Amino acid sequence: MTKSLNSNSKKFNQELNKFLNLRIKNINLRNSKVFKIVDDVKKNGDKALIKYEKKFNANSKINISNLDIKKCIKKLDNKVRKSIDLAYNRIIKYHSNQKFNGFKTKDKLNNKFEYKFFPVEKVGIYVPGGTASYPSTVLMNAIPALLAKVKKIVMTSPFSKGKLNPGVIYAAHKCKIKDIYCIGGAQAIAALAYGTKKIEKVNKIVGPGNKFVTAAKKEVFGDVGIDMIAGPSEITVVADKSSNPDWIAADLISQAEHDKFSQSILISLNDGILKKVKYSIKKQLKMLPRAKIAKYSLNKYGLFIRSSSINEVAKIINTIAPEHLELNIKKYNVLKNKIFNAGSIFLGKYSTEAVGDYLAGPNHVLPTGGAAKFSSGLSVYDFLKRISYVNLSKRGIENLGPSVITLADFEDLKGHSKSIKLRINKEGLYFG
């Protein structure tokens, strides 16, 4: 039974925080088995990689040939192909608006400064391929990298039921990804991070995965960059008496079916809509292929909140900081302007999060677990590095130097102050 809370309760804040922390505690990213796998692949390369692929995926193949790619793409249903094309074009168009021009400036002392963007050289994209396959994951991760002008993009995805997925392969082909590896799990992350004879080391790894993949990404972080530590999917929906309860129920279920740890929250000022949505969820679950997963998720990590004011709703949302937020209410603009913690916000009754997952345009790789309080969704900027340039004039060092000396001496960093003194006072090399 989905948990219910009332914001008028004296213990509401305590109970809400307890609920939000429950899922995080149950997702343990410190996994000794993952550490052993990562370390083994790091030390033993392809030998260890193949060992784990045989063990976990019943797979001894790593590389996918161009012939395999062509054969696979031919199997793709034309309707699916056209939908992938549409998604590709819309995501490209949206992300093309993300500018990275840098700048040049000069101060009154004729000191010159510059700020430039450079693409990450090599990126590895991990695409899940266990219980389901996700062409949308390929597009959302590869397109920003393409627009950032990353020199080399490789992809790894485990066999789905012993076969290549035509949708995933076509999406990769669409994104000009030539190097595709049919490996998965923690061993794939390790191979991308450290390289093997068959797999080239990358500089950054992006893409979602199960808890073992996520734990492996955390393990290799620092040796390579990663996009984020992504947890299970989340949605928070705000509804009022004008909302269609069947639509709301479907939107909550759409996230719950992802994973048993997925989080689905409904907030409303209206008791009637809360009751109607609960009834509709029960009805719709009977017809859902992934009903078992969704039911577990909704019972364990689902929450219905009765609130008493719009300001209170805003406060609750900013506390949750959800990955996806739907404002399925008439006066959504009033609430919209009060929200500053959310991954992506969907406005109005027709803006279902499901469209955002595939082809609205904005990226569907978003912060989870409250990380929207300090981070943002994947973008072109995640595939860029920034370098600053400083070109000081003689007049500049003579004017700024004394203050640098003062600060360096205050911090007892005599080497710093000496480097200035040598330039402006022509002092000797020895420290006094």
TAGI-V102481 format. One record per residue. SS is DSSP state (a for helix, b for strand, c for the rest). PSI is psi in radians with two decimals (999 if undefined). D_CENTER is the distance of its C-alpha to the mean C-alpha in whole Angstrom. Layout:
BEGIN
SS;PSI;D_CENTER  SS;PSI;D_CENTER
END
This chain:
BEGIN
c;2.22;30  c;2.31;27  b;2.54;28  b;2.46;29  b;2.63;29  b;2.21;31  c;-0.27;30  c;-0.21;34  c;2.45;34  c;-0.51;35  c;0.27;33  a;-0.89;30  a;-0.71;28  a;-0.79;28  a;-0.65;28  a;-0.82;24  a;-0.65;23  a;-0.75;24  a;-0.80;23  a;-0.61;19  a;-0.41;20  a;-0.85;21  a;-0.70;18  a;-0.73;16  a;-0.58;20  a;-0.21;20  c;1.59;17  c;2.01;18  c;-0.13;16  c;1.69;20  c;2.00;21  a;-0.58;24  a;-0.74;24  a;-0.75;21  a;-0.76;22  a;-0.73;25  a;-0.85;24  a;-0.80;22  a;-0.68;25  a;-0.82;27  a;-0.66;25  a;-0.73;25  a;-0.64;29  a;0.01;30  c;-2.29;28  a;-0.61;28  a;-0.83;31  a;-0.69;28  a;-0.85;26  a;-0.65;28  a;-0.81;29  a;-0.55;26  a;-0.72;26  a;-0.71;29  a;-0.82;29  a;-0.51;25  a;0.07;25  c;0.76;29  c;2.32;28  c;0.10;30  c;2.47;28  c;-1.00;26  b;2.60;26  c;2.18;26  c;2.81;29  a;-0.62;30  a;-0.74;32  a;-0.71;30  a;-0.82;27  a;-0.78;30  a;-0.71;31  a;-0.79;28  a;-0.63;27  a;-0.44;31  c;-0.18;30  c;2.28;28  c;2.38;29  a;-0.59;30  a;-0.72;28  a;-0.72;25  a;-0.83;25  a;-0.65;26  a;-0.69;23  a;-0.72;20  a;-0.76;22  a;-0.82;22  a;-0.79;18  a;-0.85;18  a;-0.68;21  a;-0.71;19  a;-0.71;16  a;-0.86;18  a;-0.78;20  a;-0.86;17  a;-0.33;15  c;-0.30;19  c;-0.14;19  c;1.80;17  c;2.60;20  c;1.22;20  c;-0.32;24  c;-2.96;25  b;2.82;28  b;2.49;31  b;2.87;34  b;2.38;37  c;-3.13;39  c;-0.24;42  c;0.12;43  c;0.41;42  c;2.35;39  b;2.43;36  b;2.53;33  b;2.62;30  b;2.04;26  b;2.63;25  b;2.41;21  b;2.45;21  b;2.57;18  c;2.39;17  c;-0.83;20  b;2.29;18  b;2.39;15  b;2.27;14  b;2.18;12  b;2.21;12  c;2.05;13  c;2.66;14  c;0.52;18  c;-1.64;19  c;-0.33;20  c;2.89;19  c;2.59;17  c;1.57;15  a;-0.57;16  a;-0.60;13  a;-0.71;10  a;-0.89;13  a;-0.82;13  a;-0.52;10  a;-0.60;9  a;-0.66;13  a;-0.82;14  a;-0.62;12  a;-0.72;14  a;-0.82;17  a;-0.49;17  c;-0.15;17  c;0.67;20  c;2.30;18  c;-0.70;21  b;2.21;20  b;2.16;17  b;2.78;18  b;2.46;16  b;2.36;17  c;2.25;17  c;2.73;20  c;2.35;23  b;1.87;22  c;0.67;26  c;0.16;27  b;2.72;27  c;2.48;24  c;2.05;23  a;-0.64;24  a;-0.78;21  a;-0.79;19  a;-0.71;21  a;-0.75;22  a;-0.71;19  a;-0.76;19  a;-0.72;22  a;-0.63;21  c;0.24;19  c;0.51;22  c;2.04;20  c;-0.56;23  b;1.87;22  b;2.24;21  b;2.30;21  c;1.06;22  c;2.76;21  c;-3.01;18  a;-2.95;18  a;-0.55;18  a;-0.58;20  a;-0.73;18  a;-0.76;16  a;-0.73;19  a;-0.73;21  a;-0.66;18  a;-0.68;18  a;-0.24;22  c;2.64;23  c;-3.09;26  c;-0.57;29  c;-0.34;27  c;2.17;24  c;2.40;23  c;2.42;21  c;3.00;18  c;-0.40;17  b;2.47;13  b;2.27;11  b;2.83;8  c;2.62;7  c;3.00;7  c;-3.10;11  c;-3.06;13  a;-0.50;14  a;-0.69;16  a;-0.79;13  a;-0.73;11  a;-0.66;14  a;-0.70;15  a;-0.71;12  a;-0.63;13  a;-0.68;17  a;-0.16;16  b;2.30;14  c;-0.71;17  c;-0.60;19  b;2.87;16  b;2.74;13  b;2.85;9  c;-0.93;6  c;2.89;5  c;1.64;7  c;2.24;6  c;-3.01;9  c;2.75;11  c;2.66;11  b;2.54;12  b;2.42;15  b;2.25;17  b;2.33;20  b;2.19;23  b;2.67;26  c;-3.03;30  c;-0.30;33  c;-0.21;33  c;2.57;30  c;2.01;30  a;-0.56;30  a;-0.66;29  a;-0.78;26  a;-0.80;25  a;-0.77;25  a;-0.67;24  a;-0.69;20  a;-0.75;20  a;-0.62;21  a;-0.52;18  a;-0.65;16  a;-0.51;18  c;-0.23;19  c;-0.83;15  c;2.59;16  c;-0.30;19  c;0.01;17  c;2.60;15  b;2.15;16  b;2.10;18  b;2.35;20  b;2.28;23  b;2.36;25  b;2.68;28  c;-0.10;31  c;2.07;33  a;-0.65;34  a;-0.78;35  a;-0.61;32  a;-0.75;30  a;-0.76;33  a;-0.68;33  a;-0.72;29  a;-0.77;30  a;-0.76;33  a;-0.64;31  a;-0.83;28  a;-0.74;31  a;-0.81;32  a;-0.56;29  a;-0.52;28  c;-0.41;32  c;0.05;31  c;2.21;27  c;-0.65;27  c;0.66;24  a;-0.66;26  a;-0.79;26  a;-0.84;22  a;-0.72;22  a;-0.79;25  a;-0.82;24  a;-0.83;21  a;-0.64;23  a;-0.65;26  a;-0.72;24  a;0.29;21  b;2.64;22  b;2.34;23  b;2.19;26  b;2.16;27  b;2.04;30  c;2.95;30  c;-0.15;33  c;2.77;32  a;-0.71;29  a;-0.67;29  a;-0.70;28  a;-0.79;25  a;-0.76;24  a;-0.75;24  a;-0.80;23  a;-0.79;20  a;-0.45;19  a;-0.77;20  a;-0.74;17  c;1.06;14  c;2.70;13  c;-0.92;10  b;2.36;12  b;2.15;16  b;2.13;19  b;1.45;22  b;1.03;24  c;2.80;27  c;-0.89;30  c;1.01;30  a;-0.45;26  a;-0.56;26  a;-0.77;28  a;-0.67;25  a;-0.78;22  c;-0.06;24  c;-0.07;24  c;2.20;20  c;0.00;18  c;1.69;15  c;2.60;13  c;-0.94;9  b;2.41;12  b;2.30;15  b;2.15;18  b;2.23;21  c;2.88;24  c;-0.41;26  c;-0.15;25  c;1.32;21  c;2.49;19  a;-0.49;16  a;-0.63;16  a;-0.67;17  a;-0.53;14  a;-0.44;12  a;-0.93;15  c;0.32;16  c;-0.70;17  c;-0.95;15  c;2.75;12  c;2.52;9  c;0.01;8  c;1.84;4  c;2.74;4  c;2.46;5  c;3.06;8  c;0.49;11  c;0.01;13  a;-0.22;10  a;-0.16;10  a;-0.32;14  c;0.06;13  c;3.03;9  c;3.03;8  c;2.84;6  c;2.46;6  c;3.13;9  a;-0.63;12  a;-0.43;13  a;-0.21;10  a;0.28;13  b;2.50;16  b;2.71;18  b;2.31;20  b;2.33;24  b;2.56;27  b;2.38;30  b;2.16;33  b;1.65;37  c;2.46;39  c;2.95;43  a;-0.77;46  a;-0.62;47  a;-0.86;43  a;-0.60;43  a;-0.57;47  a;-0.68;45  a;-0.45;42  a;-0.83;43  a;-0.67;46  a;-0.61;43  a;-0.75;41  a;-0.78;44  a;-0.83;44  a;-0.72;40  a;-0.75;40  a;-0.66;44  a;-0.63;42  c;0.08;40  c;0.66;42  c;1.39;40  a;-0.47;44  a;-0.63;42  a;-0.86;40  a;-0.64;43  a;-0.67;45  a;-0.49;43  a;-0.83;44  a;-0.67;48  a;-0.52;48  a;-0.57;47  a;-0.38;49  c;-0.13;52  c;0.75;53  c;2.86;53  c;2.99;54  c;-0.39;51  c;2.51;52  c;2.29;51  c;999;53
END
